[in-house]
Each structure stands twice: as C-alpha cells, then as structure tokens.
Amino acid sequence: MLRWTVTFIILAIIAGIFGFGGIAAGAASIAKVLFFIFIVLFVISLITGRTKV
C-alpha cells in the first residue's frame, strides 16, 4: 500500500509540473486517501503488535 501512495504522490507532482488540471487533482486526492489509510493501518499495527509463535 505504501508503494501505491508513493506512486500517486509522484504522479501528482509530475502532473502538477505540467499543469494543475484534472489529472493533478485526481492523483493528489488519491495519494492523500492512500496516505491516510496507510498511516491508520500503521498505527493499528503498532498498537496491536506482533506475537511470536
């Protein structure tokens, strides 16, 4: 999931360089959503922790 976040952030930056149009706004919004989902899942994994078998 982090790979998708980085991909959409890079896509948003490249689209922003060529002009702030619909592509840049779409890619930026997708990148924001994926970033916050990743942060929430990361915090949940820190809280729950891993148990060794």
MDAnalysis code that builds the backbone (N, CA, C; Angstrom):
import MDAnalysis as mda
import numpy as np

u = mda.Universe.empty(159, n_residues=53, atom_resindex=np.repeat(np.arange(53), 3), trajectory=True)
u.add_TopologyAttr("name", ["N", "CA", "C"] * 53)
u.add_TopologyAttr("resid", np.arange(1, 54))
u.add_TopologyAttr("resname", ["MET", "LEU", "ARG", "TRP", "THR", "VAL", "THR", "PHE", "ILE", "ILE", "LEU", "ALA", "ILE", "ILE", "ALA", "GLY", "ILE", "PHE", "GLY", "PHE", "GLY", "GLY", "ILE", "ALA", "ALA", "GLY", "ALA", "ALA", "SER", "ILE", "ALA", "LYS", "VAL", "LEU", "PHE", "PHE", "ILE", "PHE", "ILE", "VAL", "LEU", "PHE", "VAL", "ILE", "SER", "LEU", "ILE", "THR", "GLY", "ARG", "THR", "LYS", "VAL"])
u.atoms.positions = np.array([
    [0.828, -1.186, 0.000],
    [0.000, 0.000, 0.000],
    [0.877, 1.256, 0.000],
    [1.988, 1.197, 0.677],
    [2.900, 2.342, 0.672],
    [3.422, 2.603, -0.734],
    [3.639, 1.558, -1.498],
    [4.104, 1.710, -2.883],
    [3.077, 2.475, -3.714],
    [1.768, 2.180, -3.519],
    [0.722, 2.900, -4.246],
    [0.682, 4.361, -3.830],
    [0.871, 4.629, -2.550],
    [0.875, 6.007, -2.070],
    [2.004, 6.796, -2.713],
    [3.190, 6.228, -2.715],
    [4.336, 6.904, -3.320],
    [4.107, 7.097, -4.818],
    [3.538, 6.080, -5.480],
    [3.264, 6.186, -6.912],
    [2.320, 7.342, -7.216],
    [1.244, 7.467, -6.458],
    [0.288, 8.534, -6.724],
    [0.830, 9.900, -6.324],
    [1.674, 9.967, -5.307],
    [2.298, 11.252, -4.950],
    [3.223, 11.703, -6.073],
    [4.019, 10.785, -6.613],
    [4.910, 11.135, -7.727],
    [4.095, 11.524, -8.955],
    [3.009, 10.795, -9.226],
    [2.144, 11.128, -10.350],
    [1.519, 12.508, -10.179],
    [1.117, 12.846, -8.963],
    [0.533, 14.164, -8.698],
    [1.566, 15.267, -8.890],
    [2.804, 15.023, -8.483],
    [3.864, 16.026, -8.660],
    [4.157, 16.239, -10.139],
    [4.256, 15.139, -10.894],
    [4.535, 15.259, -12.330],
    [3.378, 15.960, -13.038],
    [2.153, 15.602, -12.699],
    [1.003, 16.256, -13.314],
    [0.943, 17.727, -12.916],
    [1.366, 18.042, -11.698],
    [1.393, 19.431, -11.256],
    [2.423, 20.259, -11.997],
    [3.540, 19.627, -12.359],
    [4.571, 20.332, -13.118],
    [4.034, 20.709, -14.502],
    [3.282, 19.801, -15.127],
    [2.775, 20.057, -16.471],
    [1.506, 20.904, -16.470],
    [0.927, 21.131, -15.327],
    [-0.271, 21.968, -15.254],
    [-1.248, 21.406, -14.244],
    [-1.761, 22.280, -13.420],
    [-2.682, 21.837, -12.375],
    [-4.069, 21.660, -12.972],
    [-4.305, 20.507, -13.552],
    [-5.595, 20.205, -14.155],
    [-6.294, 19.106, -13.400],
    [-7.170, 18.428, -14.110],
    [-7.935, 17.346, -13.500],
    [-7.074, 16.169, -13.100],
    [-6.011, 15.908, -13.874],
    [-5.141, 14.768, -13.560],
    [-4.410, 15.011, -12.248],
    [-3.901, 16.224, -12.074],
    [-3.164, 16.534, -10.853],
    [-4.080, 16.469, -9.636],
    [-5.277, 17.006, -9.768],
    [-6.210, 16.991, -8.641],
    [-6.640, 15.568, -8.301],
    [-6.892, 14.766, -9.316],
    [-7.292, 13.380, -9.086],
    [-6.186, 12.566, -8.443],
    [-4.981, 12.702, -8.965],
    [-3.854, 11.944, -8.414],
    [-3.526, 12.400, -7.000],
    [-3.632, 13.705, -6.751],
    [-3.346, 14.218, -5.410],
    [-4.382, 13.718, -4.404],
    [-5.638, 13.686, -4.806],
    [-6.665, 13.218, -3.871],
    [-6.507, 11.725, -3.583],
    [-6.174, 10.943, -4.595],
    [-5.945, 9.514, -4.378],
    [-4.729, 9.308, -3.479],
    [-3.683, 10.094, -3.704],
    [-2.475, 9.978, -2.886],
    [-2.769, 10.327, -1.430],
    [-3.577, 11.350, -1.206],
    [-3.935, 11.729, 0.168],
    [-4.715, 10.621, 0.856],
    [-5.688, 10.053, 0.160],
    [-6.509, 8.994, 0.750],
    [-5.651, 7.783, 1.085],
    [-4.814, 7.351, 0.145],
    [-3.964, 6.196, 0.405],
    [-2.967, 6.468, 1.520],
    [-2.464, 7.688, 1.584],
    [-1.517, 8.039, 2.639],
    [-2.179, 7.928, 4.009],
    [-3.387, 8.463, 4.159],
    [-4.056, 8.402, 5.455],
    [-4.474, 6.978, 5.813],
    [-4.854, 6.181, 4.826],
    [-5.167, 4.778, 5.100],
    [-3.918, 4.060, 5.595],
    [-2.773, 4.330, 4.945],
    [-1.520, 3.720, 5.362],
    [-1.152, 4.126, 6.790],
    [-1.317, 5.402, 7.116],
    [-0.992, 5.878, 8.467],
    [-1.885, 5.199, 9.503],
    [-3.177, 5.074, 9.211],
    [-4.099, 4.430, 10.157],
    [-3.716, 2.965, 10.354],
    [-3.438, 2.258, 9.258],
    [-3.049, 0.856, 9.384],
    [-1.725, 0.700, 10.120],
    [-0.804, 1.627, 9.913],
    [0.474, 1.584, 10.608],
    [0.289, 1.773, 12.107],
    [-0.544, 2.728, 12.497],
    [-0.795, 2.970, 13.922],
    [-1.487, 1.763, 14.550],
    [-2.441, 1.181, 13.830],
    [-3.126, -0.005, 14.357],
    [-2.141, -1.155, 14.541],
    [-1.235, -1.327, 13.581],
    [-0.254, -2.406, 13.721],
    [0.719, -2.140, 14.863],
    [1.025, -0.875, 15.124],
    [1.876, -0.561, 16.275],
    [1.170, -0.853, 17.590],
    [-0.101, -0.558, 17.647],
    [-0.866, -0.768, 18.882],
    [-1.046, -2.260, 19.159],
    [-1.446, -3.007, 18.133],
    [-1.714, -4.425, 18.356],
    [-0.425, -5.225, 18.516],
    [0.609, -4.840, 17.800],
    [1.887, -5.535, 17.927],
    [1.854, -6.907, 17.303],
    [2.979, -7.567, 17.358],
    [3.088, -8.911, 16.826],
    [3.387, -9.868, 17.957],
    [2.727, -10.984, 17.896],
    [3.021, -12.031, 18.874],
    [3.844, -13.100, 18.201],
    [4.921, -13.523, 18.848],
    [5.768, -14.558, 18.271],
    [5.194, -15.921, 18.568],
    [5.238, -16.782, 17.585],
    [4.653, -18.118, 17.734],
    [5.721, -19.083, 18.174],
])
